[in-house]
């Protein structure tokens, strides 16, 4: 009489415990399994999605590989895969998207995006001023850091030096000054010789006997200040060497206009892309060097300025022109 009720109670307890164990979300290992129809199914591996669940405890359901352009990074029971990230035109791919991993992007050389900000666009790296020096170079996630250069030591810093050292310093200064004056006199003689030779073909000579220096100045300045005036022609002081010394000025070109500019002067996309791994300045220099070697004697600064004007980049063209004139690599042909 007492055995049967005890047996029934025991059986009922076991059934209740088993049923509770098989309830969805109970008893399944969260990192490896998921609950479906009172059984625990193994999750699909990374790179796949769950097409249909299992029907028996501890088995894996039907898993299908993610479509191209989508991914699942972890073991999962999703019925879908996530869409891969597409790198923007101002970014480069660090690692491509696979079925098990999203694409990783970063700003191209010469650009940066701070990680604590929403990276909607990569900003151009800053340049230090002439009175500053670089503390840390620009990276894909940090801008250039600059600091003021330390001022040269003044008289107050040397007043406590022994008189002998001060005398030696003065003598060294006198010698350096004498050498500088000698070189300056030599360079002035050479410059005068050059001007005499250049005056034969310079349409705006400086030794005008009629006193028309004002006319020469207007010849040099007026056309550059008017947007609707034809861009003047520049004449190289030292041929191909003058052109190559101006390469660094083309770093002023807007980053988004780089590929258009180089295509416009005849550089093909494959060559442009082959230089993407270089630093910002090196890429500009290498591609312009390729252009000069390709064009030969036809390569002139005027051709490059004309390309900028064709792309509505007049402000950049004028900036390049002004630097070429300021550093005396070129002069204006009126």
LINBELUR-V323429 format. One record per residue. RES is the residue in one small letter. OMEGA is omega in whole degrees, -180 to 180 (* if undefined). Layout:
# LINBELUR-V323429
res:RES omega:OMEGA
res:RES omega:OMEGA
This chain:
# LINBELUR-V323429
res:x omega:-177
res:x omega:-176
res:x omega:-176
res:x omega:178
res:x omega:179
res:x omega:179
res:x omega:-179
res:x omega:179
res:x omega:180
res:x omega:-179
res:x omega:179
res:x omega:180
res:x omega:179
res:x omega:-179
res:x omega:180
res:x omega:180
res:x omega:180
res:x omega:180
res:x omega:179
res:x omega:-180
res:x omega:-176
res:x omega:179
res:x omega:179
res:x omega:178
res:x omega:-180
res:x omega:175
res:x omega:180
res:x omega:178
res:x omega:-168
res:x omega:-176
res:x omega:-176
res:x omega:-172
res:x omega:172
res:x omega:-177
res:x omega:177
res:x omega:178
res:x omega:176
res:x omega:174
res:x omega:178
res:x omega:180
res:x omega:175
res:x omega:179
res:x omega:176
res:x omega:-178
res:x omega:177
res:x omega:-179
res:x omega:179
res:x omega:176
res:x omega:-178
res:x omega:178
res:x omega:176
res:x omega:-177
res:x omega:178
res:x omega:177
res:x omega:180
res:x omega:-177
res:x omega:174
res:x omega:179
res:x omega:178
res:x omega:176
res:x omega:179
res:x omega:-179
res:x omega:179
res:x omega:180
res:x omega:178
res:x omega:177
res:x omega:176
res:x omega:-178
res:x omega:178
res:x omega:-178
res:x omega:165
res:x omega:-170
res:x omega:-175
res:x omega:172
res:x omega:-169
res:x omega:171
res:x omega:179
res:x omega:174
res:x omega:-177
res:x omega:173
res:x omega:-179
res:x omega:180
res:x omega:-179
res:x omega:174
res:x omega:177
res:x omega:179
res:x omega:-180
res:x omega:-179
res:x omega:178
res:x omega:179
res:x omega:172
res:x omega:-177
res:x omega:174
res:x omega:175
res:x omega:-176
res:x omega:178
res:x omega:173
res:x omega:179
res:x omega:-177
res:x omega:-177
res:x omega:178
res:x omega:176
res:x omega:176
res:x omega:-176
res:x omega:172
res:x omega:-179
res:x omega:178
res:x omega:179
res:x omega:-178
res:x omega:-180
res:x omega:179
res:x omega:176
res:x omega:-178
res:x omega:-176
res:x omega:-178
res:x omega:179
res:x omega:176
res:x omega:-173
res:x omega:179
res:x omega:177
res:x omega:177
res:x omega:-178
res:x omega:-180
res:x omega:-180
res:x omega:179
res:x omega:174
res:x omega:179
res:x omega:176
res:x omega:-178
res:x omega:-179
res:x omega:-179
res:x omega:175
res:x omega:-176
res:x omega:173
res:x omega:178
res:x omega:-179
res:x omega:-180
res:x omega:173
res:x omega:-179
res:x omega:-178
res:x omega:-180
res:x omega:178
res:x omega:176
res:x omega:176
res:x omega:-177
res:x omega:172
res:x omega:-180
res:x omega:177
res:x omega:179
res:x omega:-180
res:x omega:179
res:x omega:-179
res:x omega:-180
res:x omega:-178
res:x omega:-177
res:x omega:-177
res:x omega:-178
res:x omega:-175
res:x omega:-178
res:x omega:-179
res:x omega:176
res:x omega:-176
res:x omega:180
res:x omega:180
res:x omega:179
res:x omega:179
res:x omega:179
res:x omega:-180
res:x omega:178
res:x omega:179
res:x omega:178
res:x omega:178
res:x omega:179
res:x omega:-180
res:x omega:-180
res:x omega:179
res:x omega:-180
res:x omega:178
res:x omega:-179
res:x omega:-180
res:x omega:179
res:x omega:180
res:x omega:180
res:x omega:178
res:x omega:179
res:x omega:-180
res:x omega:179
res:x omega:177
res:x omega:179
res:x omega:180
res:x omega:179
res:x omega:178
res:x omega:-180
res:x omega:-179
res:x omega:178
res:x omega:178
res:x omega:-177
res:x omega:-178
res:x omega:179
res:x omega:-179
res:x omega:179
res:x omega:-179
res:x omega:180
res:x omega:-175
res:x omega:-180
res:x omega:-178
res:x omega:-179
res:x omega:-178
res:x omega:-178
res:x omega:179
res:x omega:-177
res:x omega:179
res:x omega:180
res:x omega:178
res:x omega:179
res:x omega:-180
res:x omega:179
res:x omega:177
res:x omega:-178
res:x omega:-169
res:x omega:-171
res:x omega:-177
res:x omega:-175
res:x omega:-175
res:x omega:-176
res:x omega:-176
res:x omega:-174
res:x omega:179
res:x omega:180
res:x omega:-178
res:x omega:-176
res:x omega:-179
res:x omega:178
res:x omega:179
res:x omega:-178
res:x omega:176
res:x omega:-175
res:x omega:173
res:x omega:-176
res:x omega:180
res:x omega:178
res:x omega:180
res:x omega:-178
res:x omega:178
res:x omega:180
res:x omega:-177
res:x omega:-175
res:x omega:-179
res:x omega:-178
res:x omega:172
res:x omega:179
res:x omega:-180
res:x omega:178
res:x omega:-176
res:x omega:-177
res:x omega:180
res:x omega:-175
res:x omega:-175
res:x omega:178
res:x omega:-178
res:x omega:-177
res:x omega:174
res:x omega:-177
res:x omega:179
res:x omega:171
res:x omega:177
res:x omega:-175
res:x omega:-175
res:x omega:-178
res:x omega:179
res:x omega:178
res:x omega:-177
res:x omega:-178
res:x omega:-180
res:x omega:-177
res:x omega:-178
res:x omega:-177
res:x omega:172
res:x omega:-175
res:x omega:-177
res:x omega:-178
res:x omega:179
res:x omega:179
res:x omega:-177
res:x omega:-177
res:x omega:-178
res:x omega:177
res:x omega:175
res:x omega:177
res:x omega:-180
res:x omega:180
res:x omega:180
res:x omega:180
res:x omega:-176
res:x omega:-179
res:x omega:-177
res:x omega:179
res:x omega:-178
res:x omega:179
res:x omega:176
res:x omega:179
res:x omega:178
res:x omega:180
res:x omega:178
res:x omega:177
res:x omega:178
res:x omega:178
res:x omega:179
res:x omega:178
res:x omega:-179
res:x omega:180
res:x omega:179
res:x omega:-176
res:x omega:-179
res:x omega:178
res:x omega:179
res:x omega:180
res:x omega:178
res:x omega:178
res:x omega:180
res:x omega:-178
res:x omega:180
res:x omega:179
res:x omega:178
res:x omega:-177
res:x omega:180
res:x omega:175
res:x omega:171
res:x omega:-177
res:x omega:169
res:x omega:-172
res:x omega:172
res:x omega:-175
res:x omega:*
